[in-house]
């Protein structure tokens, strides 16, 4: 019985250490390519772009990519040409096609609101890690 208690305590300690927060309240994460940044650190590491999209392709971009923070992250981080927030017609068309294929989980050629929401969170999380 003591052995099981010691093993359980060690496991809980390991889990607690993995959930440690730094002094600013941000959770530091380290991936295969070094630390990843959240919030202001991410914006500083990213450069002058602060999340607003502009350019001639903005009118062509699907509303869920244009009007949500996750969608803007997918476009600006997923397409090299839009890294500074400038969206050309070509980038807008490619982003729309990519996202519609990515979001269509059941491959019925129609995307529903739940599919859109899920895909936005998954795709943005993939780029923001």
N, CA, C and O atoms as a GROMACS GRO file, in nm:
protein
  516
    1UNK      N    1   0.082  -0.119   0.000
    1UNK     CA    2   0.000   0.000   0.000
    1UNK      C    3   0.087   0.126   0.000
    1UNK      O    4   0.056   0.224  -0.068
    2UNK      N    5   0.196   0.122   0.078
    2UNK     CA    6   0.285   0.238   0.082
    2UNK      C    7   0.349   0.264  -0.053
    2UNK      O    8   0.369   0.379  -0.093
    3UNK      N    9   0.382   0.157  -0.123
    3UNK     CA   10   0.447   0.170  -0.253
    3UNK      C   11   0.353   0.241  -0.352
    3UNK      O   12   0.397   0.328  -0.427
    4UNK      N   13   0.225   0.205  -0.351
    4UNK     CA   14   0.127   0.269  -0.440
    4UNK      C   15   0.112   0.417  -0.405
    4UNK      O   16   0.098   0.500  -0.494
    5UNK      N   17   0.115   0.450  -0.276
    5UNK     CA   18   0.102   0.589  -0.234
    5UNK      C   19   0.222   0.671  -0.279
    5UNK      O   20   0.207   0.785  -0.321
    6UNK      N   21   0.341   0.613  -0.271
    6UNK     CA   22   0.462   0.684  -0.313
    6UNK      C   23   0.461   0.706  -0.464
    6UNK      O   24   0.497   0.814  -0.511
    7UNK      N   25   0.420   0.606  -0.538
    7UNK     CA   26   0.414   0.618  -0.684
    7UNK      C   27   0.310   0.724  -0.722
    7UNK      O   28   0.335   0.805  -0.811
    8UNK      N   29   0.195   0.723  -0.656
    8UNK     CA   30   0.092   0.823  -0.684
    8UNK      C   31   0.141   0.963  -0.653
    8UNK      O   32   0.116   1.056  -0.730
    9UNK      N   33   0.210   0.980  -0.540
    9UNK     CA   34   0.262   1.111  -0.503
    9UNK      C   35   0.365   1.160  -0.604
    9UNK      O   36   0.366   1.278  -0.640
   10UNK      N   37   0.451   1.071  -0.650
   10UNK     CA   38   0.551   1.108  -0.750
   10UNK      C   39   0.484   1.149  -0.881
   10UNK      O   40   0.527   1.245  -0.946
   11UNK      N   41   0.379   1.077  -0.920
   11UNK     CA   42   0.306   1.110  -1.042
   11UNK      C   43   0.238   1.246  -1.032
   11UNK      O   44   0.243   1.325  -1.126
   12UNK      N   45   0.177   1.275  -0.919
   12UNK     CA   46   0.113   1.405  -0.899
   12UNK      C   47   0.215   1.518  -0.898
   12UNK      O   48   0.189   1.626  -0.950
   13UNK      N   49   0.331   1.493  -0.838
   13UNK     CA   50   0.436   1.594  -0.837
   13UNK      C   51   0.484   1.624  -0.978
   13UNK      O   52   0.509   1.739  -1.013
   14UNK      N   53   0.498   1.520  -1.060
   14UNK     CA   54   0.541   1.539  -1.198
   14UNK      C   55   0.438   1.618  -1.277
   14UNK      O   56   0.473   1.704  -1.357
   15UNK      N   57   0.309   1.588  -1.254
   15UNK     CA   58   0.204   1.662  -1.322
   15UNK      C   59   0.203   1.808  -1.278
   15UNK      O   60   0.185   1.898  -1.361
   16UNK      N   61   0.223   1.832  -1.151
   16UNK     CA   62   0.225   1.969  -1.100
   16UNK      C   63   0.341   2.048  -1.157
   16UNK      O   64   0.326   2.167  -1.185
   17UNK      N   65   0.455   1.985  -1.174
   17UNK     CA   66   0.571   2.053  -1.230
   17UNK      C   67   0.547   2.090  -1.376
   17UNK      O   68   0.596   2.193  -1.422
   18UNK      N   69   0.472   2.010  -1.448
   18UNK     CA   70   0.442   2.038  -1.588
   18UNK      C   71   0.345   2.152  -1.605
   18UNK      O   72   0.336   2.209  -1.714
   19UNK      N   73   0.273   2.187  -1.502
   19UNK     CA   74   0.174   2.294  -1.510
   19UNK      C   75   0.225   2.422  -1.445
   19UNK      O   76   0.145   2.509  -1.410
   20UNK      N   77   0.354   2.436  -1.428
   20UNK     CA   78   0.410   2.554  -1.360
   20UNK      C   79   0.393   2.677  -1.448
   20UNK      O   80   0.401   2.670  -1.571
   21UNK      N   81   0.371   2.791  -1.383
   21UNK     CA   82   0.357   2.918  -1.452
   21UNK      C   83   0.476   3.005  -1.418
   21UNK      O   84   0.533   2.996  -1.310
   22UNK      N   85   0.513   3.091  -1.514
   22UNK     CA   86   0.622   3.183  -1.483
   22UNK      C   87   0.569   3.303  -1.406
   22UNK      O   88   0.450   3.308  -1.376
   23UNK      N   89   0.653   3.400  -1.374
   23UNK     CA   90   0.615   3.512  -1.290
   23UNK      C   91   0.506   3.601  -1.349
   23UNK      O   92   0.433   3.664  -1.274
   24UNK      N   93   0.493   3.607  -1.482
   24UNK     CA   94   0.393   3.693  -1.545
   24UNK      C   95   0.258   3.625  -1.558
   24UNK      O   96   0.163   3.688  -1.605
   25UNK      N   97   0.246   3.500  -1.520
   25UNK     CA   98   0.120   3.428  -1.534
   25UNK      C   99   0.109   3.354  -1.666
   25UNK      O  100   0.014   3.279  -1.686
   26UNK      N  101   0.206   3.373  -1.756
   26UNK     CA  102   0.204   3.299  -1.882
   26UNK      C  103   0.269   3.164  -1.859
   26UNK      O  104   0.366   3.151  -1.785
   27UNK      N  105   0.213   3.065  -1.922
   27UNK     CA  106   0.268   2.931  -1.909
   27UNK      C  107   0.380   2.912  -2.010
   27UNK      O  108   0.353   2.913  -2.130
   28UNK      N  109   0.503   2.896  -1.967
   28UNK     CA  110   0.611   2.876  -2.063
   28UNK      C  111   0.600   2.738  -2.127
   28UNK      O  112   0.577   2.638  -2.058
   29UNK      N  113   0.615   2.733  -2.258
   29UNK     CA  114   0.611   2.606  -2.329
   29UNK      C  115   0.738   2.594  -2.411
   29UNK      O  116   0.783   2.691  -2.472
   30UNK      N  117   0.793   2.478  -2.414
   30UNK     CA  118   0.913   2.454  -2.492
   30UNK      C  119   0.886   2.338  -2.586
   30UNK      O  120   0.855   2.227  -2.544
   31UNK      N  121   0.899   2.366  -2.714
   31UNK     CA  122   0.877   2.263  -2.814
   31UNK      C  123   1.010   2.215  -2.871
   31UNK      O  124   1.116   2.242  -2.815
   32UNK      N  125   1.002   2.146  -2.981
   32UNK     CA  126   1.122   2.092  -3.045
   32UNK      C  127   1.212   2.203  -3.100
   32UNK      O  128   1.332   2.185  -3.115
   33UNK      N  129   1.152   2.320  -3.129
   33UNK     CA  130   1.227   2.431  -3.187
   33UNK      C  131   1.251   2.541  -3.086
   33UNK      O  132   1.269   2.657  -3.126
   34UNK      N  133   1.253   2.511  -2.957
   34UNK     CA  134   1.278   2.612  -2.854
   34UNK      C  135   1.148   2.662  -2.795
   34UNK      O  136   1.042   2.605  -2.818
   35UNK      N  137   1.156   2.770  -2.717
   35UNK     CA  138   1.037   2.819  -2.649
   35UNK      C  139   0.939   2.883  -2.746
   35UNK      O  140   0.979   2.937  -2.849
   36UNK      N  141   0.812   2.875  -2.714
   36UNK     CA  142   0.711   2.946  -2.791
   36UNK      C  143   0.657   3.056  -2.703
   36UNK      O  144   0.659   3.045  -2.580
   37UNK      N  145   0.610   3.163  -2.763
   37UNK     CA  146   0.573   3.281  -2.688
   37UNK      C  147   0.422   3.304  -2.697
   37UNK      O  148   0.358   3.267  -2.796
   38UNK      N  149   0.368   3.365  -2.593
   38UNK     CA  150   0.227   3.402  -2.590
   38UNK      C  151   0.216   3.552  -2.575
   38UNK      O  152   0.309   3.618  -2.529
   39UNK      N  153   0.102   3.607  -2.612
   39UNK     CA  154   0.071   3.746  -2.586
   39UNK      C  155   0.170   3.843  -2.646
   39UNK      O  156   0.205   3.833  -2.764
   40UNK      N  157   0.216   3.939  -2.566
   40UNK     CA  158   0.304   4.045  -2.613
   40UNK      C  159   0.437   3.991  -2.661
   40UNK      O  160   0.495   4.043  -2.756
   41UNK      N  161   0.487   3.885  -2.596
   41UNK     CA  162   0.615   3.827  -2.640
   41UNK      C  163   0.602   3.774  -2.782
   41UNK      O  164   0.694   3.789  -2.862
   42UNK      N  165   0.488   3.712  -2.813
   42UNK     CA  166   0.466   3.659  -2.948
   42UNK      C  167   0.462   3.772  -3.048
   42UNK      O  168   0.521   3.762  -3.156
   43UNK      N  169   0.393   3.881  -3.014
   43UNK     CA  170   0.382   3.994  -3.105
   43UNK      C  171   0.519   4.057  -3.130
   43UNK      O  172   0.550   4.094  -3.243
   44UNK      N  173   0.601   4.068  -3.026
   44UNK     CA  174   0.734   4.125  -3.043
   44UNK      C  175   0.823   4.033  -3.128
   44UNK      O  176   0.897   4.081  -3.214
   45UNK      N  177   0.814   3.903  -3.103
   45UNK     CA  178   0.895   3.809  -3.180
   45UNK      C  179   0.849   3.803  -3.325
   45UNK      O  180   0.929   3.776  -3.414
   46UNK      N  181   0.722   3.827  -3.348
   46UNK     CA  182   0.661   3.818  -3.479
   46UNK      C  183   0.695   3.936  -3.568
   46UNK      O  184   0.699   3.920  -3.690
   47UNK      N  185   0.720   4.053  -3.511
   47UNK     CA  186   0.750   4.171  -3.591
   47UNK      C  187   0.641   4.274  -3.582
   47UNK      O  188   0.560   4.270  -3.488
   48UNK      N  189   0.634   4.367  -3.678
   48UNK     CA  190   0.542   4.480  -3.668
   48UNK      C  191   0.395   4.444  -3.688
   48UNK      O  192   0.308   4.521  -3.649
   49UNK      N  193   0.365   4.330  -3.748
   49UNK     CA  194   0.226   4.293  -3.774
   49UNK      C  195   0.152   4.270  -3.643
   49UNK      O  196   0.201   4.198  -3.557
   50UNK      N  197   0.034   4.332  -3.626
   50UNK     CA  198  -0.040   4.324  -3.501
   50UNK      C  199  -0.179   4.264  -3.516
   50UNK      O  200  -0.261   4.279  -3.425
   51UNK      N  201  -0.210   4.197  -3.626
   51UNK     CA  202  -0.335   4.124  -3.634
   51UNK      C  203  -0.440   4.180  -3.728
   51UNK      O  204  -0.544   4.116  -3.746
   52UNK      N  205  -0.419   4.294  -3.789
   52UNK     CA  206  -0.516   4.350  -3.882
   52UNK      C  207  -0.477   4.313  -4.025
   52UNK      O  208  -0.362   4.329  -4.065
   53UNK      N  209  -0.573   4.264  -4.100
   53UNK     CA  210  -0.547   4.229  -4.239
   53UNK      C  211  -0.587   4.346  -4.328
   53UNK      O  212  -0.677   4.423  -4.294
   54UNK      N  213  -0.519   4.360  -4.441
   54UNK     CA  214  -0.552   4.465  -4.538
   54UNK      C  215  -0.509   4.416  -4.676
   54UNK      O  216  -0.436   4.318  -4.689
   55UNK      N  217  -0.555   4.486  -4.778
   55UNK     CA  218  -0.517   4.452  -4.914
   55UNK      C  219  -0.638   4.424  -5.001
   55UNK      O  220  -0.750   4.418  -4.951
   56UNK      N  221  -0.616   4.407  -5.131
   56UNK     CA  222  -0.726   4.389  -5.226
   56UNK      C  223  -0.801   4.256  -5.209
   56UNK      O  224  -0.915   4.245  -5.254
   57UNK      N  225  -0.740   4.158  -5.147
   57UNK     CA  226  -0.806   4.029  -5.130
   57UNK      C  227  -0.895   4.020  -5.008
   57UNK      O  228  -0.962   3.919  -4.988
   58UNK      N  229  -0.897   4.125  -4.928
   58UNK     CA  230  -0.976   4.122  -4.804
   58UNK      C  231  -1.125   4.102  -4.831
   58UNK      O  232  -1.192   4.031  -4.757
   59UNK      N  233  -1.176   4.164  -4.938
   59UNK     CA  234  -1.318   4.150  -4.971
   59UNK      C  235  -1.351   4.008  -5.016
   59UNK      O  236  -1.464   3.962  -5.001
   60UNK      N  237  -1.253   3.938  -5.072
   60UNK     CA  238  -1.273   3.802  -5.122
   60UNK      C  239  -1.262   3.699  -5.011
   60UNK      O  240  -1.319   3.590  -5.021
   61UNK      N  241  -1.191   3.732  -4.905
   61UNK     CA  242  -1.167   3.639  -4.795
   61UNK      C  243  -1.298   3.604  -4.725
   61UNK      O  244  -1.380   3.691  -4.699
   62UNK      N  245  -1.317   3.476  -4.695
   62UNK     CA  246  -1.438   3.432  -4.624
   62UNK      C  247  -1.451   3.506  -4.492
   62UNK      O  248  -1.350   3.537  -4.429
   63UNK      N  249  -1.574   3.536  -4.449
   63UNK     CA  250  -1.594   3.615  -4.327
   63UNK      C  251  -1.532   3.553  -4.203
   63UNK      O  252  -1.482   3.625  -4.117
   64UNK      N  253  -1.533   3.421  -4.191
   64UNK     CA  254  -1.478   3.359  -4.071
   64UNK      C  255  -1.326   3.368  -4.068
   64UNK      O  256  -1.266   3.358  -3.960
   65UNK      N  257  -1.262   3.388  -4.181
   65UNK     CA  258  -1.117   3.410  -4.184
   65UNK      C  259  -1.085   3.558  -4.165
   65UNK      O  260  -0.981   3.593  -4.107
   66UNK      N  261  -1.171   3.644  -4.213
   66UNK     CA  262  -1.148   3.788  -4.208
   66UNK      C  263  -1.187   3.849  -4.073
   66UNK      O  264  -1.120   3.941  -4.026
   67UNK      N  265  -1.294   3.799  -4.010
   67UNK     CA  266  -1.351   3.867  -3.894
   67UNK      C  267  -1.321   3.804  -3.759
   67UNK      O  268  -1.363   3.857  -3.656
   68UNK      N  269  -1.251   3.692  -3.756
   68UNK     CA  270  -1.219   3.629  -3.628
   68UNK      C  271  -1.068   3.634  -3.605
   68UNK      O  272  -0.991   3.627  -3.700
   69UNK      N  273  -1.026   3.646  -3.478
   69UNK     CA  274  -0.882   3.646  -3.451
   69UNK      C  275  -0.814   3.517  -3.496
   69UNK      O  276  -0.701   3.519  -3.545
   70UNK      N  277  -0.884   3.404  -3.479
   70UNK     CA  278  -0.827   3.276  -3.522
   70UNK      C  279  -0.810   3.272  -3.674
   70UNK      O  280  -0.709   3.224  -3.725
   71UNK      N  281  -0.911   3.323  -3.745
   71UNK     CA  282  -0.903   3.325  -3.891
   71UNK      C  283  -0.790   3.413  -3.941
   71UNK      O  284  -0.719   3.376  -4.034
   72UNK      N  285  -0.774   3.530  -3.878
   72UNK     CA  286  -0.664   3.619  -3.917
   72UNK      C  287  -0.529   3.554  -3.888
   72UNK      O  288  -0.434   3.572  -3.965
   73UNK      N  289  -0.520   3.480  -3.779
   73UNK     CA  290  -0.395   3.409  -3.748
   73UNK      C  291  -0.367   3.302  -3.852
   73UNK      O  292  -0.252   3.286  -3.895
   74UNK      N  293  -0.470   3.229  -3.894
   74UNK     CA  294  -0.452   3.125  -3.996
   74UNK      C  295  -0.399   3.186  -4.125
   74UNK      O  296  -0.307   3.133  -4.186
   75UNK      N  297  -0.458   3.298  -4.167
   75UNK     CA  298  -0.416   3.361  -4.293
   75UNK      C  299  -0.276   3.418  -4.282
   75UNK      O  300  -0.192   3.394  -4.370
   76UNK      N  301  -0.249   3.493  -4.176
   76UNK     CA  302  -0.120   3.561  -4.167
   76UNK      C  303  -0.004   3.466  -4.136
   76UNK      O  304   0.108   3.489  -4.181
   77UNK      N  305  -0.030   3.360  -4.061
   77UNK     CA  306   0.077   3.267  -4.027
   77UNK      C  307   0.086   3.149  -4.124
   77UNK      O  308   0.192   3.088  -4.138
   78UNK      N  309  -0.024   3.118  -4.191
   78UNK     CA  310  -0.025   3.002  -4.280
   78UNK      C  311   0.016   3.033  -4.422
   78UNK      O  312   0.051   2.942  -4.498
   79UNK      N  313   0.013   3.160  -4.459
   79UNK     CA  314   0.047   3.198  -4.596
   79UNK      C  315   0.160   3.302  -4.590
   79UNK      O  316   0.140   3.413  -4.542
   80UNK      N  317   0.275   3.264  -4.638
   80UNK     CA  318   0.396   3.347  -4.628
   80UNK      C  319   0.372   3.487  -4.684
   80UNK      O  320   0.421   3.585  -4.629
   81UNK      N  321   0.295   3.497  -4.794
   81UNK     CA  322   0.273   3.626  -4.858
   81UNK      C  323   0.190   3.720  -4.770
   81UNK      O  324   0.194   3.842  -4.790
   82UNK      N  325   0.116   3.666  -4.674
   82UNK     CA  326   0.030   3.747  -4.587
   82UNK      C  327   0.092   3.767  -4.448
   82UNK      O  328   0.022   3.805  -4.355
   83UNK      N  329   0.220   3.742  -4.435
   83UNK     CA  330   0.285   3.748  -4.304
   83UNK      C  331   0.276   3.886  -4.241
   83UNK      O  332   0.272   3.897  -4.118
   84UNK      N  333   0.273   3.991  -4.321
   84UNK     CA  334   0.263   4.127  -4.268
   84UNK      C  335   0.119   4.177  -4.270
   84UNK      O  336   0.095   4.296  -4.246
   85UNK      N  337   0.023   4.090  -4.298
   85UNK     CA  338  -0.118   4.128  -4.298
   85UNK      C  339  -0.172   4.168  -4.433
   85UNK      O  340  -0.292   4.195  -4.445
   86UNK      N  341  -0.088   4.174  -4.535
   86UNK     CA  342  -0.133   4.212  -4.670
   86UNK      C  343  -0.188   4.088  -4.740
   86UNK      O  344  -0.118   3.989  -4.759
   87UNK      N  345  -0.317   4.096  -4.779
   87UNK     CA  346  -0.384   3.982  -4.842
   87UNK      C  347  -0.413   4.017  -4.988
   87UNK      O  348  -0.494   4.105  -5.016
   88UNK      N  349  -0.347   3.947  -5.079
   88UNK     CA  350  -0.374   3.966  -5.221
   88UNK      C  351  -0.493   3.880  -5.261
   88UNK      O  352  -0.539   3.795  -5.183
   89UNK      N  353  -0.542   3.901  -5.382
   89UNK     CA  354  -0.654   3.820  -5.433
   89UNK      C  355  -0.615   3.672  -5.436
   89UNK      O  356  -0.695   3.586  -5.398
   90UNK      N  357  -0.494   3.644  -5.482
   90UNK     CA  358  -0.446   3.506  -5.490
   90UNK      C  359  -0.441   3.439  -5.352
   90UNK      O  360  -0.486   3.326  -5.336
   91UNK      N  361  -0.386   3.510  -5.254
   91UNK     CA  362  -0.378   3.454  -5.118
   91UNK      C  363  -0.519   3.431  -5.062
   91UNK      O  364  -0.543   3.330  -4.997
   92UNK      N  365  -0.610   3.524  -5.087
   92UNK     CA  366  -0.747   3.510  -5.036
   92UNK      C  367  -0.813   3.386  -5.096
   92UNK      O  368  -0.877   3.309  -5.023
   93UNK      N  369  -0.799   3.366  -5.225
   93UNK     CA  370  -0.858   3.246  -5.289
   93UNK      C  371  -0.796   3.118  -5.234
   93UNK      O  372  -0.867   3.023  -5.202
   94UNK      N  373  -0.663   3.116  -5.223
   94UNK     CA  374  -0.596   2.997  -5.170
   94UNK      C  375  -0.634   2.970  -5.025
   94UNK      O  376  -0.655   2.855  -4.987
   95UNK      N  377  -0.644   3.075  -4.944
   95UNK     CA  378  -0.682   3.058  -4.804
   95UNK      C  379  -0.824   3.006  -4.792
   95UNK      O  380  -0.852   2.918  -4.710
   96UNK      N  381  -0.915   3.059  -4.873
   96UNK     CA  382  -1.054   3.013  -4.870
   96UNK      C  383  -1.064   2.865  -4.908
   96UNK      O  384  -1.132   2.788  -4.840
   97UNK      N  385  -0.996   2.827  -5.013
   97UNK     CA  386  -1.000   2.687  -5.059
   97UNK      C  387  -0.939   2.595  -4.954
   97UNK      O  388  -0.996   2.492  -4.920
   98UNK      N  389  -0.822   2.633  -4.901
   98UNK     CA  390  -0.756   2.549  -4.800
   98UNK      C  391  -0.845   2.533  -4.678
   98UNK      O  392  -0.864   2.421  -4.629
   99UNK      N  393  -0.900   2.644  -4.629
   99UNK     CA  394  -0.979   2.636  -4.507
   99UNK      C  395  -1.107   2.556  -4.528
   99UNK      O  396  -1.145   2.479  -4.440
  100UNK      N  397  -1.173   2.571  -4.640
  100UNK     CA  398  -1.296   2.495  -4.666
  100UNK      C  399  -1.268   2.345  -4.671
  100UNK      O  400  -1.347   2.265  -4.619
  101UNK      N  401  -1.159   2.306  -4.732
  101UNK     CA  402  -1.122   2.164  -4.734
  101UNK      C  403  -1.083   2.115  -4.595
  101UNK      O  404  -1.118   2.004  -4.556
  102UNK      N  405  -1.010   2.198  -4.522
  102UNK     CA  406  -0.967   2.162  -4.386
  102UNK      C  407  -1.086   2.147  -4.292
  102UNK      O  408  -1.089   2.056  -4.209
  103UNK      N  409  -1.184   2.235  -4.304
  103UNK     CA  410  -1.298   2.237  -4.212
  103UNK      C  411  -1.401   2.129  -4.243
  103UNK      O  412  -1.475   2.088  -4.153
  104UNK      N  413  -1.408   2.082  -4.365
  104UNK     CA  414  -1.511   1.985  -4.404
  104UNK      C  415  -1.473   1.846  -4.354
  104UNK      O  416  -1.416   1.766  -4.428
  105UNK      N  417  -1.506   1.819  -4.229
  105UNK     CA  418  -1.466   1.693  -4.164
  105UNK      C  419  -1.528   1.569  -4.229
  105UNK      O  420  -1.461   1.467  -4.244
  106UNK      N  421  -1.655   1.578  -4.267
  106UNK     CA  422  -1.723   1.460  -4.321
  106UNK      C  423  -1.718   1.454  -4.474
  106UNK      O  424  -1.778   1.366  -4.534
  107UNK      N  425  -1.648   1.547  -4.536
  107UNK     CA  426  -1.628   1.549  -4.682
  107UNK      C  427  -1.758   1.546  -4.762
  107UNK      O  428  -1.767   1.480  -4.865
  108UNK      N  429  -1.860   1.620  -4.712
  108UNK     CA  430  -1.986   1.626  -4.784
  108UNK      C  431  -1.997   1.751  -4.871
  108UNK      O  432  -2.105   1.780  -4.924
  109UNK      N  433  -1.888   1.825  -4.886
  109UNK     CA  434  -1.880   1.946  -4.968
  109UNK      C  435  -1.963   2.062  -4.911
  109UNK      O  436  -1.993   2.158  -4.982
  110UNK      N  437  -2.000   2.052  -4.783
  110UNK     CA  438  -2.069   2.161  -4.713
  110UNK      C  439  -2.005   2.174  -4.577
  110UNK      O  440  -1.977   2.074  -4.511
  111UNK      N  441  -1.980   2.298  -4.533
  111UNK     CA  442  -1.925   2.315  -4.399
  111UNK      C  443  -2.030   2.384  -4.311
  111UNK      O  444  -2.093   2.482  -4.351
  112UNK      N  445  -2.047   2.329  -4.194
  112UNK     CA  446  -2.145   2.379  -4.098
  112UNK      C  447  -2.077   2.470  -3.997
  112UNK      O  448  -1.954   2.474  -3.989
  113UNK      N  449  -2.156   2.544  -3.919
  113UNK     CA  450  -2.099   2.632  -3.816
  113UNK      C  451  -2.011   2.556  -3.718
  113UNK      O  452  -1.902   2.602  -3.687
  114UNK      N  453  -2.056   2.440  -3.667
  114UNK     CA  454  -1.966   2.366  -3.575
  114UNK      C  455  -1.835   2.325  -3.642
  114UNK      O  456  -1.730   2.328  -3.578
  115UNK      N  457  -1.840   2.286  -3.769
  115UNK     CA  458  -1.717   2.250  -3.840
  115UNK      C  459  -1.625   2.371  -3.853
  115UNK      O  460  -1.503   2.359  -3.839
  116UNK      N  461  -1.684   2.488  -3.881
  116UNK     CA  462  -1.605   2.610  -3.895
  116UNK      C  463  -1.538   2.645  -3.763
  116UNK      O  464  -1.418   2.674  -3.758
  117UNK      N  465  -1.616   2.643  -3.655
  117UNK     CA  466  -1.561   2.679  -3.524
  117UNK      C  467  -1.448   2.584  -3.483
  117UNK      O  468  -1.343   2.627  -3.436
  118UNK      N  469  -1.472   2.456  -3.501
  118UNK     CA  470  -1.370   2.356  -3.465
  118UNK      C  471  -1.244   2.375  -3.548
  118UNK      O  472  -1.133   2.373  -3.494
  119UNK      N  473  -1.260   2.395  -3.678
  119UNK     CA  474  -1.144   2.410  -3.765
  119UNK      C  475  -1.067   2.538  -3.734
  119UNK      O  476  -0.944   2.538  -3.739
  120UNK      N  477  -1.137   2.647  -3.701
  120UNK     CA  478  -1.068   2.771  -3.666
  120UNK      C  479  -0.980   2.753  -3.543
  120UNK      O  480  -0.864   2.795  -3.542
  121UNK      N  481  -1.035   2.689  -3.441
  121UNK     CA  482  -0.958   2.668  -3.318
  121UNK      C  483  -0.840   2.576  -3.344
  121UNK      O  484  -0.729   2.603  -3.299
  122UNK      N  485  -0.864   2.466  -3.416
  122UNK     CA  486  -0.756   2.372  -3.443
  122UNK      C  487  -0.646   2.433  -3.529
  122UNK      O  488  -0.527   2.418  -3.500
  123UNK      N  489  -0.686   2.502  -3.637
  123UNK     CA  490  -0.586   2.558  -3.728
  123UNK      C  491  -0.509   2.671  -3.662
  123UNK      O  492  -0.387   2.678  -3.676
  124UNK      N  493  -0.578   2.758  -3.590
  124UNK     CA  494  -0.507   2.868  -3.522
  124UNK      C  495  -0.414   2.812  -3.415
  124UNK      O  496  -0.302   2.861  -3.399
  125UNK      N  497  -0.459   2.712  -3.342
  125UNK     CA  498  -0.374   2.651  -3.240
  125UNK      C  499  -0.250   2.589  -3.299
  125UNK      O  500  -0.142   2.592  -3.240
  126UNK      N  501  -0.266   2.533  -3.417
  126UNK     CA  502  -0.153   2.473  -3.485
  126UNK      C  503  -0.048   2.577  -3.520
  126UNK      O  504   0.072   2.550  -3.509
  127UNK      N  505  -0.091   2.695  -3.562
  127UNK     CA  506   0.004   2.799  -3.600
  127UNK      C  507   0.054   2.879  -3.482
  127UNK      O  508   0.164   2.934  -3.488
  128UNK      N  509  -0.023   2.889  -3.374
  128UNK     CA  510   0.018   2.972  -3.261
  128UNK      C  511   0.100   2.897  -3.159
  128UNK      O  512   0.145   2.957  -3.062
  129UNK      N  513   0.122   2.768  -3.177
  129UNK     CA  514   0.205   2.691  -3.081
  129UNK      C  515   0.350   2.721  -3.099
  129UNK      O  516   0.433   2.666  -3.028
   0.00000   0.00000   0.00000
